[in-house]
Amino acid sequence: MVKQQGPKLVKGGMFIVFEGIDGTGKSTQLHLLAESLHRLGYAVVSTREPTDGPYGRKIRELFVDRGAVSHDEELELFIADRQQHVQEVILPALADGCIVLCDRYYLSTVAYQGANGLDPDFIMGRNKDFPAPDLAIILEMDPAQGIHRIRNQRNEHPNSFEEESNLRKVAAIFAAMQHAYILRINGSDTIDNVHGKVLEAVKKGLAAKTIGAKENLKVNLVNLLTS
């Protein structure tokens, strides 16, 4: 009998987030990446923020009436939603060796709540205890094109988070971010071309993690043999 091989696991997991203004194709690219990684044999967990938990549902209600809470209260909802998400979904999946793909994470909070009047550095500080992603893919696009996609491809009317004047402020904050784990990709390119660039970057990240794990194993073996 042939023993069926289980999924490939990554030591410590790999955490990849998709960021950018609305309409850039984050959800599409996350789905395509998940499919490609599944075909390569990896264990993949796909998730999103806001979540479908109690705090995430409250945040989604703000899409209709953002004035229902103060700026500070809105930020605290995102923090509470993320705390639950990290503890219940993200950290356990990473510990199991999965590749976790997340549609939005704390960089979106920094950009959107920053555009809403809060200090981006203050928001980043409020998120400092959450795990940083291994790779944050920011899909970049002119806000007018993003609005066009929302209206014509998703057949939706932009909500208060998605108004063009607000998205320009959001895009400017995303553009100012300098974290080493950020990769910027032109979201205006074709879906296939964007996916190709995303997959190439992820493969490089996985290769680096594999090399790092092997080097750590060598060091541990040397220490064991010389102790």
Helices and strands as residue ranges (DSSP letters): E 14-19, H 26-39, E 44-48, H 54-61, G 66-68, H 71-85, I 86-90, H 91-95, E 99-103, H 106-115, H 120-126, E 135-140, H 143-152, G 160-162, H 164-176, E 182-186, H 191-226
